[in-house]
């Protein structure tokens, strides 16, 4: 484009010059060696231009002849280089496809056409061909050679890391990853591997520093970097909690600023404040986290924040926490548990039944069984709730890569992945309950039970005995040897499951003859 524009401008300039000379006629006389040469200015300008063009043409021909050997040599060298790059390209494609024979053949051809010291891709092709053919020693030698060259250092370190990981040499793999991360923190594989290694060895300070370098190098997005840094700060806070509560508090609070829904950070921050006797701050942090992510750990820490509180005080704190997230299962359960501790069975049962209607799962039914045991002692009803718990869906747990943990961990013990644990239902229990059968959920499970009957007090039992004794005395005199027999009450309480006790000798609908004359003991 520039050459075309220059040519057009040159032609325009010549045309303008000749037009200018034509409008201003004149003559030119030259006396040279006794000869007088006369011509017009236009002819003289044309002759000058012709001479210049002839000189340029002659110079081009002479230069072409002079440089022809070099040009021929350069032509054949470029042709050879093109053939070498074509072989290199074909070999890399073959190596990527797993064609070891063609990759090795193209590698040999490329080395014959190109020089390895000038084209590092030859080493890459040879290393890949060696890996495909199973010559791992040769591949490691080539990767080591690439790692010593500044141009291919990163590729060589990645190859050495992959080979060390394949052989199970985790220490060597860690060293290669750390070397690559220190020299090039923008490499995702090196940064991720180094971060996981440092987390597995609890080097939280080094891990946080490396994470900041990755953020500056734009390896991670800002939300990802904030989340991972919050996890690392929480892990450091848990480690500092025993020996340095103030440091644990600062780390956990910083983590909550980066991830407001990180429950472990809130729990650690609250425990650190409680060690400093700052119940107000601890409660404030737990309340803020509860609004975002209601979790049982937050509820338990909040209810038992003050060690000297009575059961009634804990119930009041539970109700205050529940008011922050109404119509929530965890809110109902924490109030029901606190009410059970205060022996307020009516409130405990009401809240537990509301939770069952909202989300019928294992923990809800186990709590109803505890309430039944404490209030009525009816083993039939207790067994009923236990059976419902066996059939109900499981409760959420801390799980990472199929591993269930009783508490949150910053790193997965299976894969070493950071921030792997999630609070959710285990995968293997999503399809159905533990025990086969139809699950009675919510209202169905609650309505299947008869209403709770209030147990007779000792005064009522004594009145019944006295009434029976008076009746027997008016009917016939009582002999000392004859025991007092109580008649069957007018309204008998039917068994819970609607049939006689599970006695092999008693069939349904039949009772021993003397069963009605059995003594009723109070």
Secondary structure, DSSP 8 states (H G I E B T S, - for coil): -HHHHHHHHHHHHHHHHHHHHHTS--EEEEEETTEEEEEEHHHHHHHHHHHHHHHHHHHHHHHHHHHHHHHHHHHHHHHHHHHHHHHHHHHHHHHHHT-HHHHHHHHHHHHHHS-TTT-THHHHHHHHHHHHHT-HHHHHHHHHHHHTSTTTHHHHHHHHHHHHHHHT-HHHHHHHHHHHHHH-TT-HHHHHHHHHHHHHTT-HHHHHHHHHHHHHTTSS-HHHHHHHHHHHHHHHHHHHTTT-HHHHHHHHHHHHHH-TT-HHHHHHHHHHHHHTT-HHHHHHHHHHHHHH---HHHHHHHHTSSTT--HHHHHHHHHHHHHHT-S-HHHHHHHHHHHHHTT-HHHHHHHHHHHHHH--BHHHHHHHHHHHHHHT--HHHHHHHHHHHHHSB---EEEETTEEESS--SB-TTT--BT--EEE--GGGSSS-SS-S----THHHHHTS--------HHHHHHHHHHHHHHHHHHS---TTS-------SS----TTSS--S-TT--TT---GGGTT-----
